[in-house]
């Protein structure tokens, strides 16, 4: 929540008409920061809910599973907002026939379910377009077969048999590609008026010669670092490097890593918690 509350003071500028005065690099960095913010905000209050429930003796399942290391959109939706994605799968996708009634019907089902998932967030064109955007991405991914190897664990994936540098290149390009796709989609959440989201993309192409605003870029990157670090130990290539014989040392490292991270987080709560604001997802 500290991360989200500090980032929002900078991602605020991804609002109409402020972004029109920023250059391409600045706007891209602020959009990157919004991706970090929306994860920190939503995963943060999901963890708060899980923690309070545990204190009362209830077990609530995880709602996020390191979504920004996903190598495919289908993997992303198994890691992001798990409570919603599993509900959409079990109560919409499967009853519609899932992937059991041919390829064309499968693509239609993906589009229909994600469009309804978008409208679940609100009766606005931007949310519908966001759902269509993800549904189209899932359909194209399935058509090209890019989702098949991603269903496997890092250890059993065909990529795991390749040299480590090839694994790293493949995983990095896949993760960056999915992250870029997802981040562009978050623009429709930040700018609910569809015409403003389109104008933002036009501004990216138009303002490439505008000088970078380092006073916005540097703080955004600094406050985004914890989210990046949070995901690194679960990066696919890292998982392939951790052999069973190194499990003990890896666990010791992980324990130290967690202790240091928790200490820094505790200090940040007192030293620079940011200004409070309603959770982004409370509006949904």
Phi and psi in degrees as a GROMACS rama.xvg file:
@    title "Ramachandran Plot"
@    xaxis  label "Phi"
@    yaxis  label "Psi"
@TYPE xy
-60.317  -43.7503  UNK-2
-61.2906  -49.4599  UNK-3
-62.459  -43.379  UNK-4
-69.2665  -27.0289  UNK-5
-81.7201  -37.6036  UNK-6
-67.2346  -32.4708  UNK-7
-63.2594  -24.4622  UNK-8
-70.4917  -18.6692  UNK-9
-103.32  -39.12  UNK-10
-70.7171  -11.5313  UNK-11
-53.7727  -32.4991  UNK-12
-73.7639  -8.02575  UNK-13
-84.6696  58.1688  UNK-14
-136.466  150.49  UNK-15
-75.5364  133.518  UNK-16
-102.48  14.0818  UNK-17
-59.7042  -40.5585  UNK-18
-62.5122  -20.5673  UNK-19
-65.7091  -20.288  UNK-20
-92.7313  -2.23205  UNK-21
-100.237  154.838  UNK-22
-79.2215  172.274  UNK-23
-59.1215  -47.6323  UNK-24
-62.7203  -40.7531  UNK-25
-64.1708  -46.7424  UNK-26
-65.4775  -38.6837  UNK-27
-64.8909  -39.6869  UNK-28
-65.9044  -41.3178  UNK-29
-65.8295  -36.0792  UNK-30
-67.7145  -38.6909  UNK-31
-59.4821  -44.3543  UNK-32
-62.1021  -35.2895  UNK-33
-67.4796  -35.1113  UNK-34
-62.5504  -40.9474  UNK-35
-66.4456  -40.7933  UNK-36
-65.0547  -46.1826  UNK-37
-67.6627  -32.7328  UNK-38
-68.231  -50.4184  UNK-39
-60.7672  -38.8884  UNK-40
-66.8564  -53.3168  UNK-41
-73.2306  -45.8731  UNK-42
-65.4563  -33.6587  UNK-43
-63.0469  -49.1669  UNK-44
-78.5102  -20.9982  UNK-45
-65.4374  -41.4414  UNK-46
-67.1635  -35.5342  UNK-47
-62.0087  -44.306  UNK-48
-62.8826  -43.0361  UNK-49
-62.7657  -41.2363  UNK-50
-65.733  -46.2405  UNK-51
-62.8996  -40.3497  UNK-52
-63.1166  -42.3767  UNK-53
-62.7321  -37.038  UNK-54
-64.086  -26.4457  UNK-55
-97.0403  3.97124  UNK-56
93.4557  10.2578  UNK-57
-106.438  145.233  UNK-58
-108.772  114.023  UNK-59
-104.371  131.908  UNK-60
-66.5295  156.481  UNK-61
-60.5911  146.132  UNK-62
-105.709  -13.3742  UNK-63
-139.657  142.21  UNK-64
-134.621  65.6451  UNK-65
51.2769  61.2617  UNK-66
-66.359  -25.0418  UNK-67
-81.8854  9.4753  UNK-68
-108.104  12.9851  UNK-69
-66.3748  139.965  UNK-70
-103.797  2.77844  UNK-71
-154.561  161.666  UNK-72
-67.2883  -37.5483  UNK-73
-63.6231  -37.0576  UNK-74
-67.2054  -39.343  UNK-75
-57.2054  -43.1379  UNK-76
-78.1416  -6.47101  UNK-77
-90.1316  -10.8318  UNK-78
-111.36  -24.0408  UNK-79
-103.035  134.206  UNK-80
42.7654  58.7717  UNK-81
-58.5844  -34.6825  UNK-82
-62.7774  -40.2774  UNK-83
-76.4111  -45.3928  UNK-84
-63.8463  -38.2652  UNK-85
-70.8658  -33.8036  UNK-86
-64.8262  -45.5615  UNK-87
-60.6589  -38.9279  UNK-88
-67.5791  -48.1691  UNK-89
-76.324  -33.962  UNK-90
-108.441  -6.52507  UNK-91
-124.928  -56.9554  UNK-92
-63.6783  -50.0794  UNK-93
-64.6202  -47.271  UNK-94
-60.672  -29.3179  UNK-95
-74.6569  -10.4526  UNK-96
117.799  -12.2079  UNK-97
55.8299  -128.128  UNK-98
-109.125  23.8128  UNK-99
-96.3594  -1.04171  UNK-100
-122.434  35.0956  UNK-101
96.4921  163.394  UNK-102
-66.2968  -46.7931  UNK-103
-60.7593  -44.7922  UNK-104
-64.4663  -35.6361  UNK-105
-62.0586  -46.118  UNK-106
-62.863  -40.8759  UNK-107
-62.3838  -43.7958  UNK-108
-61.9582  -42.0792  UNK-109
-61.567  -45.591  UNK-110
-63.5736  -44.4367  UNK-111
-64.6806  -45.8618  UNK-112
-65.1136  -44.3096  UNK-113
-71.1399  -32.8141  UNK-114
-63.9184  -44.0151  UNK-115
-65.7715  -35.8357  UNK-116
-63.0215  -34.8622  UNK-117
-68.0569  -44.51  UNK-118
-67.9018  -21.58  UNK-119
-59.0041  -30.3847  UNK-120
-76.3047  -19.7654  UNK-121
160.484  153.1  UNK-122
-84.6569  73.57  UNK-123
-141.52  150.564  UNK-124
-61.1308  -34.8017  UNK-125
-63.0704  -39.6233  UNK-126
-71.8634  -36.462  UNK-127
-63.9352  -44.7435  UNK-128
-63.8283  -38.689  UNK-129
-60.045  -43.0839  UNK-130
-64.8785  -43.498  UNK-131
-62.3905  -40.3951  UNK-132
-57.6363  -48.3231  UNK-133
-72.0068  -37.3655  UNK-134
-63.0848  -42.1986  UNK-135
-64.411  -41.4394  UNK-136
-61.5127  -43.113  UNK-137
-64.8871  -39.1185  UNK-138
-66.8877  -44.3484  UNK-139
-64.1335  -42.4086  UNK-140
-59.386  -44.5187  UNK-141
-67.9766  -39.813  UNK-142
-60.2471  -40.3605  UNK-143
-83.4492  -9.41209  UNK-144
78.7659  15.5648  UNK-145
-75.0049  -12.704  UNK-146
-89.0237  -12.5567  UNK-147
-68.9591  -51.8877  UNK-148
-69.6097  -21.2085  UNK-149
-75.5052  -15.3732  UNK-150
-74.4425  -16.6609  UNK-151
-87.8108  157.868  UNK-152
-71.1127  159.274  UNK-153
-55.2199  -31.4194  UNK-154
-75.684  -31.9842  UNK-155
-100.124  -6.78402  UNK-156
-65.9792  143.837  UNK-157
-55.3705  -29.1935  UNK-158
-64.6901  -27.8883  UNK-159
-66.0575  -17.5012  UNK-160
-85.2257  -8.87429  UNK-161
-85.8037  163.225  UNK-162
-54.7082  150.671  UNK-163
-59.4701  -34.1922  UNK-164
-68.5181  -33.7292  UNK-165
-70.0977  -38.9931  UNK-166
-58.9361  -45.311  UNK-167
-62.9621  -43.9956  UNK-168
-63.6207  -46.2584  UNK-169
-62.2762  -49.0653  UNK-170
-63.15  -42.1866  UNK-171
-64.1919  -45.8553  UNK-172
-64.6004  -40.0542  UNK-173
-64.4118  -47.9445  UNK-174
-63.1177  -45.0924  UNK-175
-64.9206  -38.9087  UNK-176
-64.2566  -45.8659  UNK-177
-66.7756  -40.7794  UNK-178
-62.2908  -42.0873  UNK-179
-63.3229  -42.2317  UNK-180
-61.9578  -47.2772  UNK-181
-65.4151  -42.3151  UNK-182
-63.5012  -39.4751  UNK-183
-62.5454  -36.4202  UNK-184
-66.4129  -34.1058  UNK-185
-62.4241  -19.0471  UNK-186
-57.5784  -32.0295  UNK-187
-73.1489  -16.8902  UNK-188
-85.3439  -39.2088  UNK-189
-72.217  -35.2538  UNK-190
-121.887  81.1579  UNK-191
-59.2815  -24.0721  UNK-192
-78.9171  117.584  UNK-193
-57.4586  -39.2334  UNK-194
-64.7022  -29.3357  UNK-195
-72.1962  -37.6297  UNK-196
-63.5699  -40.9311  UNK-197
-64.6093  -41.6809  UNK-198
-63.2492  -35.2719  UNK-199
-62.0054  -44.6545  UNK-200
-63.6635  -40.6554  UNK-201
-62.7699  -39.5351  UNK-202
-63.1962  -36.2017  UNK-203
-58.1477  -40.9217  UNK-204
-77.0649  -30.2854  UNK-205
-82.8136  -34.7485  UNK-206
-100.495  29.9494  UNK-207
-66.8884  -19.3698  UNK-208
-93.5939  -6.2453  UNK-209
-71.726  136.02  UNK-210
-64.4163  142.91  UNK-211
-62.9669  141.984  UNK-212
-93.7045  88.3725  UNK-213
-64.2971  -25.7283  UNK-214
-68.9467  -15.4223  UNK-215
-100.266  -39.2743  UNK-216
-67.0735  -50.4304  UNK-217
-63.1128  -50.2778  UNK-218
-61.4685  -36.7923  UNK-219
-61.7899  -43.645  UNK-220
-67.2307  -39.7674  UNK-221
-62.6496  -46.7219  UNK-222
-72.4884  -15.929  UNK-223
-85.408  -19.1062  UNK-224
-54.9746  -44.7142  UNK-225
-57.5871  -36.5899  UNK-226
-67.3884  -39.5726  UNK-227
-63.6774  -47.4269  UNK-228
-61.625  -37.7032  UNK-229
-57.7738  -34.5285  UNK-230
-86.9497  -24.7822  UNK-231
-54.6229  -47.4311  UNK-232
-60.8416  -16.1912  UNK-233
-104.442  7.48815  UNK-234
-63.3418  135.503  UNK-235
-50.7395  -45.8628  UNK-236
-62.6716  -38.3766  UNK-237
-62.2983  -40.8794  UNK-238
-62.7514  -36.9042  UNK-239
-69.4763  -26.9348  UNK-240
-76.0463  -26.3903  UNK-241
-81.4104  98.7777  UNK-242
-83.3501  158.337  UNK-243
-54.8891  -36.7702  UNK-244
-67.7135  -20.7787  UNK-245
-100.587  9.47569  UNK-246
-60.961  -40.7819  UNK-247
-63.8526  -48.534  UNK-248
-62.9899  -37.8501  UNK-249
-63.7249  -39.5855  UNK-250
-66.3918  -39.2922  UNK-251
-62.9726  -43.7198  UNK-252
-61.5795  -43.0723  UNK-253
-63.2186  -38.6828  UNK-254
-62.9022  -44.0012  UNK-255
-65.0282  -43.0994  UNK-256
-56.9887  -46.2833  UNK-257
-66.4449  -41.5429  UNK-258
-61.5896  -45.486  UNK-259
-63.5046  -45.2989  UNK-260
-62.0323  -44.3359  UNK-261
-64.8228  -37.0537  UNK-262
-63.8976  -43.8233  UNK-263
-63.9152  -41.2605  UNK-264
-64.1482  -41.4111  UNK-265
-63.2151  -41.6622  UNK-266
-64.5689  -40.568  UNK-267
-63.7166  -35.1702  UNK-268
-58.3062  -39.0068  UNK-269
-85.4954  -34.8636  UNK-270
-90.0283  -36.4718  UNK-271
-154.92  66.787  UNK-272
-78.2129  -10.5987  UNK-273
80.1244  168.185  UNK-274
-81.1138  138.57  UNK-275
-77.3528  149.081  UNK-276
-158.095  159.211  UNK-277
-60.2583  143.446  UNK-278
-57.9255  141.069  UNK-279
-56.0875  -44.1255  UNK-280
-81.0083  -2.87134  UNK-281
-63.2629  -26.5849  UNK-282
-70.577  -14.8827  UNK-283
